[in-house]
């Protein structure tokens, strides 16, 4: 089974003392003081890919969009058991939205002849969760999102469990090739061994610029996006909440009056 797993490098904001500041463009955050880690859900996708490889054979290829600094995240995925990697890197890729990002990933994946594409279900930095679904549509393959369990039925079919509200698990069968957007918590991501880290340092990371993707400049970045980031802003600090005390009859009457005063009812 040949698997592609898409990974993203995101700022590590786990330190409670980390401060987030808007950069000079007003369209991003100042990343100069951040350390970077693999996106949380992508880490689970990497583990799922390695588990499937260990059980059923094949190869795992890691795909990333990012600058040279992203090699750290890519090599860690390789150290855990990935076989090769592709990194898409070009100034024209900046400000790519969900659609443009999926288009870029497709350009790297379409000729790899994979049976399965894995992505994380959501990005922990911007909160987007549609890249995997958009990529599946562009690759014209079936997909399932928020997947927590994956079981190989035969060489053409998988059985997957999707997490629903309330912790329910929906079981589905899906034909390969397909794409699964992996939810956190379905496995336990491993730590890379020292041997794996040494071996990963020798593995090739193929770099693709705009020309290598076969795409035009108006298909990537802001020009190729349907949603354009215009500005970030820090929420204004408003008045403290008003606590309404009393029995249910009193509090409901007070709440009704407040809503009327504010013009909400």
N, C-alpha and C positions, 0 to 999 in steps of 0.2 A: 504494500500500500504506500503510494507516494503522497506525502502531505505537505501543504504549504501553510505556514502559520504567520500571520501578520502581527507585528509588534510595534508599539509606539513608545518613545521615550518621553516621560513626563516629569515635571518638577516634584521633588520629594518635599511635601508639606507636612510630614508626620511630626516634625518638631514643633511643639506649641509656641516656641519663640520666633518661628519663621514669620516674617512680615511680607505681605504681598503689596507691591506698588505698581501703578500703571506706568508704562514707559513713556518716552518722549513723544512717540507717535500718537498716543492715545488709543491705539488699536491693539495693544498687547500689554503684557506685564513685564516688568524688569526681571530678567532671569539671571543677572550677573552674580547674584548671591545664592542661587539655588544649587543644590546637588540634584542629580537626575537618577531616576530608577525606571524600570519597566512598568508600564501601565498595569494596574493590579489584575484586571480581568484577562489581559494578554498573558500574564504569568501563568494563569490557570490553563489558558489555551496551549501554551508551550508544553506544560506538563501532560496535558491530554494527548498531544501529538507524540510525545516521547513514549508514553504508555502504550499507545497503539502501535508504534514502531517496534517496541520491545516484544510485543505479543504477536504481531502479524508480519513483521519484516517491512522492508521498504526504506525510504529515505524521507527526511524532514528538511525542508528548505525554509529559511527565515526571510521574510520580506519586511522592509522598513522604509519609511520616507523621512529623511533627515540628513543633517550635516555629519561631518566626520565624528563629532562628539557622540553620535548615536552608536558608534562602533562598540562602545562599552556595553550597551544593552544587548546588541546583536551577539557579541562574543560570549556573553553570559548564557544566552540561549543555545549557542553552539556548544558551550562547555557542558551543558546538561544533556546533550545528545543530538543536537542538530547537525546536519551534514554539510550544508552550504548556505549561502546568504546572498541576498540582493538588496542593495541600498539605493534608493532613488534620491538624487541630490542635484538640485539646480535652483538658482535664485528665482527662476520663474515659477517655482512650485509654492512660494510663499503666499499665504492667504487663500489657499485652496479650501473650499468648503467641502461638505460631505460628498457631493457629486463629483467634484474635481478630484478629490482624494481617491474615491473609488475608481475613477477613470485611470489614475496613475497606477494604482495597485493592479488593475486589470492588465495594464501594459506589461507589467513584470511577470504576471502569472500565466497569461494566456498561452504561452509557448512551452510551459514547463511540463505539461502532460500529467497533471496531478489528479488523484482520485478524490481528494478531500481538501477543502480550504477551511482553516480555523481562524477566527478572529475573537477578540474579547467582545463582550456584549455592550460595553460602554467605556468611554474614555474618562479617566478620573480627573483630568485637568479641565476640559471644557464641557463635560457632561453629555456629549453627543453619543447617541447609540444607534445611528442609522448607517454608518459606513459599511458594516457587514452586509446588511440587507441590500443596499445600493449596489455593492460589489456583486452579490449573487445575481441581481437583475441584469447587470452588464455582462456577466459571464454566462447568463442564460442557464443557470443551474438551480435546482430546488434548494431551499434553505430552511433552517430552524433557528430561532433565537432564544436566549436565556436557557441554553442547554446545560444540564448538570451531569447527565450520565450518557455514555456512548457505548454501544455494544455492536460488534460486527455480527450480522446475521449470516451473510455469505459474501462472495466477492463482488456483489452488486448492490448490497442493501445493508443499511444500518438501522438499529433500533435506538432511539434517543429519548431521553426524558427531559421535558421542558418544565422549568419552575413557573408556577402560576401564583396568583395571590393567595395568601394564607399558607404558603409552604406546600401547596398541592403540587404533584408531579404528573404532568400529562405525557403519556407514552405514545410515540409515533414511529412509524417505519418510513425511511426516506431512501431513495435510490441514489447511488453514486454515479457520476461525480456530483458533489453537493457542497454546500457551505454551512458551517455551524458557528453561531456566535455564542461563545462559552460564558456561562455565568460563574461567578466566584463560589467557592465552597464545595464544588463537586469532586475535587481531588485535593491532594496536599502537595503543592509545588516543592520540589526537591532543592537542595543546595548543590551547587556545582562542586565537584571534587577537584583536588589539586591537579590530578592527572587530566581531567576534562579541561581545565583552564589552560594547561600547557598545550594540549592538542588543539584547542580552539584558536590559539594564537597563530597556528600554522594554516588554518583553513581560510580559503579565499572568500572575500566579500566582494562580489561583483557590483560595481558602481555604474548606475545608469543616469545620464543627464537627459535633457529634453530631447536631443537628437536621437538618443538610443531608444527612447520610448516609442518613437514613431508618431508622437502627438505633435500638434501645432501649438504655438504660444497661446492662441485663443481658446484652447481646450483645458488649460491648466491655470493655477493661480486665480487671481481675482477675475480675469477675463473669462475663465472657464467655469466660474461659479454662478449658481442661481441665487445664492444668499451671500451678501457681502457684509463683512464686519465694518461698521462705521465708527463706533466709539465704545470704549469701556468707561464706566464711571463708578465712583465709590458711593454706595448708598448713604443718603443723608441720615444723620441721627435725629430721630423725632422725639416727641414727648414719651415719657414712661407710660406703661399701660395703667389703666384705671381699674382697680379691683372693686367689684360690686359685691357688697355684703348684704346679708339678710336672708329671709326664707324665700322659697321659690316664687311665691306670689310677688314679693317686694322686688326681688332681683329681675324678674321678667318684665315688670312694669318699668323699672329704671332703664333696662336695656332697650325697651321699646321707645322710650322717650329720647334716649341718646341717638338711636338710629334715625328717628324723625328729625332731630336737631341737625344731624349731619347730612340730611337729605338723601338717606339711603333707602328709605321706605316711603 
